[in-house]
């Protein structure tokens, strides 16, 4: 079909009336298989057809990356890529980068109009990828990988995937060593979180905690961490008067009720950002950025 012109060995050409998918399959020396599609009925395209079921995909250890920047950062990462869904035009742009990967992956190639039917609107950047989540990190592994003074961020009851994605991007920008995800929080590997993180989640260690309170206690007990709760309704301490120079974990709560009482009871200090004009709180991702900037400022990083 002229989609690829270099290092191609055609293996088969067939039409399947059961799935209404016409496929031309090529295999590259890099273990990449190109499949030209005319419909979305191929069984391996199920994750793309069910984009709104990202929680179910997460339970299977899978995630979707969408858009050129996010997919590019996935290609640059060590995460395993299962497949890519792409238009012929973007395949020409990404051909060498896809071929450079060492794992076997299937690259489904379809017209932009076909890919638009997945999301229900006109895609600006017609490229998506299905990846496997990395092996679960533990507190001990992330502590071993990072240097003192450690800087962790924990999320408690945070459900909005877009907010989580921006928070992850902030953490990557400000040098956070790991993100601890509480049992009541959504995962940074949900599709919208991955998208809003702009792919920075691929280089951010994430610990999905069985019990966030116990994880925080372990940091306090064994690693001399101070746990700071971002709490807009406290008079206990203001951010500019808080010492963040040692090992610390910053805790951010849900969009509606903030950090839960159970988690607050474990925190060493409740810290507020001073505000004016009757505004009593910030969006959680905005508050996260303010806290991380202050930490880096105190540590002489700016």
C-alpha positions as CSV (number, residue, x, y, z in Angstrom):
1,X,0.0,0.0,0.0
2,X,3.1,2.2,0.0
3,X,2.7,3.2,3.6
4,X,6.3,2.1,4.5
5,X,9.1,2.1,2.0
6,X,12.1,0.9,3.9
7,X,13.1,-2.4,5.6
8,X,9.6,-3.9,4.9
9,X,8.8,-7.6,4.5
10,X,5.2,-8.2,3.5
11,X,3.8,-11.3,5.4
12,X,0.2,-11.4,4.4
13,X,-2.7,-9.7,2.7
14,X,-6.3,-10.6,3.6
15,X,-9.8,-9.4,3.9
16,X,-12.0,-10.5,6.8
17,X,-15.7,-10.3,6.1
18,X,-16.5,-11.1,9.8
19,X,-14.8,-7.9,11.0
20,X,-15.0,-5.8,7.9
21,X,-11.4,-4.9,8.3
22,X,-9.1,-5.0,5.3
23,X,-5.6,-5.4,6.5
24,X,-2.2,-5.2,4.9
25,X,0.4,-6.6,7.4
26,X,4.1,-5.8,7.2
27,X,6.8,-6.8,9.7
28,X,9.8,-4.7,10.3
29,X,13.1,-6.0,11.6
30,X,12.4,-4.0,14.7
31,X,9.4,-6.3,15.5
32,X,6.9,-3.7,14.5
33,X,3.8,-4.8,12.5
34,X,1.9,-2.4,10.4
35,X,-1.8,-3.1,9.9
36,X,-3.9,-1.0,7.5
37,X,-7.5,-0.8,8.7
38,X,-10.7,0.4,7.2
39,X,-12.9,-0.1,10.3
40,X,-12.5,-0.4,14.0
41,X,-13.8,-3.9,14.4
42,X,-10.4,-5.5,14.9
43,X,-10.4,-7.1,18.4
44,X,-7.0,-5.5,19.3
45,X,-8.6,-2.1,18.8
46,X,-11.0,-2.6,21.7
47,X,-9.0,-0.3,24.1
48,X,-9.3,2.5,21.6
49,X,-13.0,2.0,21.0
50,X,-13.6,2.1,24.8
51,X,-11.7,5.3,25.6
52,X,-14.2,6.3,28.3
53,X,-13.6,3.0,30.2
54,X,-10.1,4.0,31.3
55,X,-10.7,2.8,34.8
56,X,-11.3,-0.7,33.4
57,X,-8.1,-0.4,31.3
58,X,-6.2,0.7,34.4
59,X,-7.3,-2.5,36.2
60,X,-5.9,-4.5,33.4
61,X,-2.6,-2.6,33.7
62,X,-3.1,-0.7,30.4
63,X,-3.3,3.0,29.6
64,X,-3.9,5.2,26.5
65,X,-1.6,8.0,25.4
66,X,-3.0,10.5,22.9
67,X,-1.5,13.4,21.0
68,X,1.9,13.9,19.5
69,X,3.8,15.2,22.6
70,X,2.4,12.5,24.9
71,X,3.1,9.7,22.4
72,X,6.6,11.1,21.8
73,X,7.3,11.0,25.5
74,X,6.0,7.5,25.7
75,X,8.3,6.5,22.9
76,X,11.2,8.1,24.8
77,X,10.3,6.2,28.0
78,X,11.0,2.6,29.1
79,X,7.3,1.8,29.2
80,X,6.2,-1.1,27.1
81,X,4.0,-0.1,24.1
82,X,1.4,-2.6,22.9
83,X,0.1,-0.8,19.9
84,X,-0.3,2.5,18.1
85,X,-3.3,3.9,16.2
86,X,-2.2,6.5,13.6
87,X,-3.0,8.1,10.3
88,X,-0.7,7.6,7.2
89,X,0.5,11.2,7.5
90,X,1.6,10.8,11.1
91,X,3.1,7.4,10.4
92,X,5.5,9.1,8.0
93,X,6.5,11.5,10.7
94,X,6.9,8.8,13.4
95,X,8.2,5.9,11.3
96,X,11.8,6.0,12.5
97,X,10.9,6.6,16.1
98,X,8.5,3.7,16.1
99,X,11.0,1.4,14.4
100,X,13.6,2.3,17.0
101,X,11.6,0.6,19.8
102,X,12.8,-2.9,20.8
103,X,9.5,-4.5,21.8
104,X,7.0,-6.0,19.4
105,X,4.1,-3.6,18.7
106,X,1.3,-3.4,16.2
107,X,0.8,-0.1,14.4
108,X,-2.8,0.3,13.1
109,X,-3.0,2.8,10.3
110,X,-6.3,4.4,9.3
111,X,-7.7,7.5,7.8
112,X,-8.3,10.5,10.1
113,X,-12.1,10.3,9.5
114,X,-12.0,6.8,10.9
115,X,-10.0,7.8,14.0
116,X,-12.4,10.7,14.6
117,X,-15.3,8.2,15.1
118,X,-13.5,7.0,18.3
119,X,-13.6,10.3,20.1
120,X,-16.6,11.8,18.4
121,X,-14.9,15.0,17.2
122,X,-12.2,16.1,14.8
123,X,-8.8,15.1,16.1
124,X,-6.1,17.7,15.8
125,X,-3.3,15.2,16.2
126,X,-4.3,11.8,14.9
127,X,-2.0,9.5,16.9
128,X,-2.7,7.3,20.0
129,X,-0.9,4.5,21.7
130,X,-1.7,1.7,24.1
131,X,0.9,1.1,26.8
132,X,1.5,-1.2,29.7
133,X,1.8,0.3,33.2
134,X,5.2,-0.1,34.7
135,X,5.7,-2.5,37.6
136,X,4.3,-1.2,40.9
137,X,6.6,1.0,42.7
138,X,7.0,0.7,46.5
139,X,8.1,3.2,49.1
140,X,11.4,1.5,49.5
141,X,12.1,1.5,45.8
142,X,11.4,5.2,45.3
143,X,13.4,6.1,48.4
144,X,16.3,4.1,47.1
145,X,16.1,5.8,43.7
146,X,16.0,9.4,45.1
147,X,18.5,11.4,47.1
148,X,18.0,13.2,50.4
149,X,16.3,15.5,51.1
150,X,13.4,13.6,49.7
151,X,10.3,15.4,48.3
152,X,7.1,13.4,47.9
153,X,3.6,14.4,47.0
154,X,0.6,12.4,48.2
155,X,-3.0,12.7,46.9
156,X,-5.9,11.8,49.1
157,X,-9.4,11.5,47.7
158,X,-8.5,13.3,44.5
159,X,-10.8,12.1,41.8
160,X,-10.7,14.5,38.8
161,X,-8.3,13.0,36.2
162,X,-7.6,16.4,34.6
163,X,-6.5,17.9,38.0
164,X,-4.3,14.8,38.7
165,X,-2.7,15.2,35.3
166,X,-1.8,18.8,35.9
167,X,-0.5,18.0,39.3
168,X,1.8,15.3,37.9
169,X,3.1,17.8,35.4
170,X,3.8,20.2,38.3
171,X,5.6,17.5,40.2
172,X,7.8,16.7,37.2
173,X,8.6,20.4,36.7
174,X,9.6,21.0,40.3
175,X,11.6,17.8,40.9
176,X,9.3,15.7,43.1
177,X,10.8,12.3,43.7
178,X,7.5,10.3,43.8
179,X,3.8,10.6,44.0
180,X,1.8,8.6,46.5
181,X,-1.7,7.8,45.3
182,X,-4.2,7.1,48.1
183,X,-6.7,4.3,47.9
184,X,-9.5,6.9,47.4
185,X,-7.8,8.7,44.6
186,X,-7.9,8.2,40.9
187,X,-4.7,7.0,39.2
188,X,-2.3,9.2,37.2
189,X,-2.5,6.5,34.5
190,X,-6.1,7.2,33.6
191,X,-6.4,8.5,30.0
192,X,-7.3,12.1,30.8
193,X,-4.6,12.3,33.5
194,X,-2.0,11.0,31.1
195,X,-3.1,13.6,28.6
196,X,-3.1,16.5,31.0
197,X,0.3,15.5,32.4
198,X,1.6,15.9,28.8
199,X,3.3,12.6,29.2
200,X,5.4,13.6,32.2
201,X,3.8,10.7,34.1
202,X,6.1,8.4,32.2
203,X,9.1,9.6,34.1
204,X,7.4,10.1,37.5
205,X,7.6,7.3,40.0
206,X,4.0,6.5,41.2
207,X,3.2,4.5,44.3
208,X,-0.4,3.2,44.5
209,X,-0.8,2.9,48.2
210,X,-3.0,0.2,49.8
211,X,-3.5,2.5,52.7
212,X,-2.2,6.1,52.4
213,X,-2.2,6.6,56.2
214,X,0.0,3.6,56.8
215,X,2.4,4.7,54.0
216,X,2.7,8.2,55.6
217,X,3.3,6.7,59.0
218,X,6.1,4.5,57.5
219,X,7.7,7.6,56.1
220,X,7.6,9.3,59.5
221,X,8.7,6.3,61.5
222,X,11.5,5.0,59.4
223,X,12.7,7.9,57.2
224,X,12.2,11.0,59.4
225,X,9.7,12.6,57.0
226,X,7.6,15.6,57.9
227,X,4.1,15.3,56.5
228,X,2.5,18.6,55.5
229,X,-1.1,18.9,54.6
230,X,-2.2,21.6,52.2
231,X,-5.2,22.9,54.1
232,X,-6.8,26.2,53.1
233,X,-8.9,26.5,56.3
234,X,-6.2,26.3,58.9
235,X,-4.6,29.1,61.0
236,X,-1.9,26.7,62.2
237,X,0.8,27.7,59.7
238,X,1.4,29.8,56.6
239,X,3.4,28.4,53.7
240,X,6.0,31.1,53.9
241,X,6.8,30.3,57.5
242,X,7.1,26.5,57.0
243,X,10.4,24.8,56.9
244,X,10.5,22.4,53.9
245,X,14.3,21.8,53.9
246,X,14.2,18.2,55.2
247,X,12.6,15.0,54.0
248,X,9.0,16.0,53.4
249,X,5.7,14.8,51.9
250,X,3.1,17.3,50.8
251,X,-0.5,16.0,50.9
252,X,-3.3,17.4,48.7
253,X,-6.9,16.4,49.1
254,X,-10.1,16.3,47.1
255,X,-11.5,19.1,45.1
256,X,-14.6,19.5,47.4
257,X,-13.6,18.6,51.0
258,X,-9.8,18.7,50.9
259,X,-7.6,16.3,52.9
260,X,-9.7,13.8,54.9
261,X,-9.8,13.9,58.7
262,X,-8.1,10.6,59.0
263,X,-5.2,11.7,56.9
264,X,-5.0,15.1,58.6
265,X,-4.6,13.4,61.9
266,X,-1.4,11.8,60.7
267,X,0.1,15.0,59.2
268,X,2.7,16.9,61.3
269,X,1.6,20.3,60.2
270,X,-1.4,21.8,58.4
271,X,-0.3,24.6,56.0
272,X,-2.3,27.3,54.3
273,X,-1.5,29.7,51.3
274,X,-2.4,33.2,52.3
275,X,-5.0,34.8,50.0
276,X,-6.9,38.0,49.6
277,X,-10.2,39.4,48.3
278,X,-12.3,36.8,50.1
279,X,-11.0,33.8,48.1
280,X,-10.4,30.9,50.5
281,X,-8.9,28.2,48.3
282,X,-7.2,27.4,45.0
283,X,-7.7,24.7,42.5
284,X,-5.7,21.7,43.8
285,X,-3.3,21.7,40.9
286,X,-2.7,25.5,41.4
287,X,-2.1,25.0,45.1
288,X,0.3,22.2,44.4
289,X,2.4,24.4,42.1
290,X,2.6,27.1,44.8
291,X,3.7,24.7,47.4
292,X,6.3,23.1,45.2
293,X,7.7,26.4,44.1
294,X,8.2,27.4,47.8
295,X,9.9,24.1,48.5
296,X,12.3,24.5,45.6
297,X,12.9,28.2,46.6
298,X,13.8,27.2,50.1
299,X,16.1,24.5,48.8
300,X,18.0,26.9,46.7
301,X,16.9,25.5,43.4
302,X,15.8,28.9,42.0
